[in-house]
Amino acid sequence: MDPMYRPDDGIGRFLCGTQGIVSMSLVECGLDVFLQTDMQTLRRKSLALSDLFIKLVEERCAEYPLSLATPRDHVQRGSQGSFEHPNGYEVMQALVARGVIGDYREPRILRFGFTPLYTRFVGVWDAVEVLRDVLATESWRTPEFAERASVT
C-alpha cells in the first residue's frame, strides 16, 4: 500500500473509509422498528397498499388513458403498482414536482412503490388524488416536464 493518501477528485473519494458513527447509530433505530413485525405482516400490508392504489386509480382516474401494467395476482406482484399512460414521462415529472415520488419506465410506464414499514394508506389516497389532479388539469403538458433527464 502506498503510504500517501490521495483522494479521488470526484465522488469516488467517498467510496472508502469508515462509516460515520452517528449515521451507523441510526441503523439500529431502523432495525428496532423492523423487529416489531415479520415478513408475512409486511407482505400483507404491501399487497393491501398496492391493491388500494390500483383500485383508487381505476375508480378515480377512469376517464384518463391509464392501463394497468402490474399483475393483479398477488403471487406475481411485488410491492408496487404500475400504469401505462401515453405521456407517462411527462405525467411522472409533474407528479414528482407535486411531491408524489414514483419512477418512469419505458415504454410509457408510471411506477409507484409502496414500502410497508412507513407508507400509510392515507398516503396512497393522497397520491391518487394528486395523480387525478395532474391528469384533470393537464399540468403534465408544461414544457419543463417534457425535458428528458438522465434519471427518471
N, C-alpha and C positions, 0 to 999 in steps of 0.2 A: 504494500500500500504506500502511496505517496504521502509523506508527512505534511504536505501543504494542501490545505483545503481550498478548492477553487469552485465556488458556487456557479451553477449554470446561469446564463444570462436571462433565461426565460422562466417559465413556470416549473421547469424541471428541477429547479433548486429546492422545491418543496416535496420532492419525491423521496427524500431520505431524512432520517433524523428521528428523534424520539417524540412521540405524540405528547402534546401538552397535557399536563396533569389535570388541569381544570376541565378540559374537554373530555378527558377519559372518565372523570367522575360522573359526567352526565350519562354515560353509557349505563352505569349502574342504575340510575333512575329509570331508564327505559326498560331494563331487564326486570326491575321490580314490578312495573306495570304488566309486562308480558307474563310474569309468573303468577299473576292473579287470574289467568284464563288458560285455555287449552286450544289446540289447533282445531278441534271439532267446533267449538264455540265461535272461533274466528271465522271459520269457513261458512258456518250458518249465517253469520252476520254479513259476510262479504256477499253471499248469494242474495240475502234479503235486500241489501243496498242496491245491488245491480238489478235485481228483479223490480224494485221500486223505480229505479231510474228508467228502465225500459218501459214499464207501464206508464209512467208520467209523460215521457217523451211521446209515446204513441197516443196518449189521450190529449195532452196539452198542445202538441205540435202537429196534430194530424193533418192540418191544412197545408203543411210545408213539405217540400220534396225530400223527406228523410226516409231512408230504408234501413232496417236493422241489418247489421253486418255480423253481429255477435250471435253465436248459437244460443237458443233458448234453453237447451238441455244443460242442466247443471253439471253433468259429467264432462261435457265438452267445453264448459265456460270457466274462465278464471275470474278474478276479481275486477272485472271491467265490463264496460258496455260501449259498443261502437256503432255509429250510424254513418251511412253514406249520404252525402249531400253534393249536388253538382258543383258547388263553390265551397267545398269543405275547408280548404286552406284559409280562405278569407273569413269564413264563419268562425273558425278556431281562433284566428288572430283577434277578432272582435270580442270573443269570449274571454280570452286572456287579458285583453285591455280592461275588461269589466271584472276581473278577479276570479273568473272561473278557469282553472288551470287544467287543461287536458293536453292532448297532443294530436298532431296531424300525421296520418299515414297515407301514402299513395296507394291506390288512387281514390281521392275524394273522401277519406275516412276521418271522422271525428272520433277520437278515442278518449274515454274517460275511465280512470282507475279509481277504485274505492278501497281505501286502507281501513280495515275494520277496527283497528285499535283506536283510531281517533276521528274517523269520519262519522258524522251524525246523520240521521235520517232527515232532519230539517235542512242540512246542507245539501242533500240530494234534491229536495224540493226547491230550494233557493236556486241551485244551478239550473234546473229545468226552467224556472221562471225567467232567468237571465237569457237562456237559450231562446225561449219563446219571444222575448222582447227583441233580441238581436235579429231574429227572423222576421218578426212583425214590422219592425221599423226599417228593416233592411240596412241597418247600420254597418253591416259587413261590407257594403258596397263602397265605403270610404276608401279612397286610393291607397292610403297607407297600409291597409290590411292586405292589399294585393302584392306588396313588395315582398319577394321571397327572401327569407333569411336562411342561413346555413343550418340552424337548429329550429325545428318546427314544433 
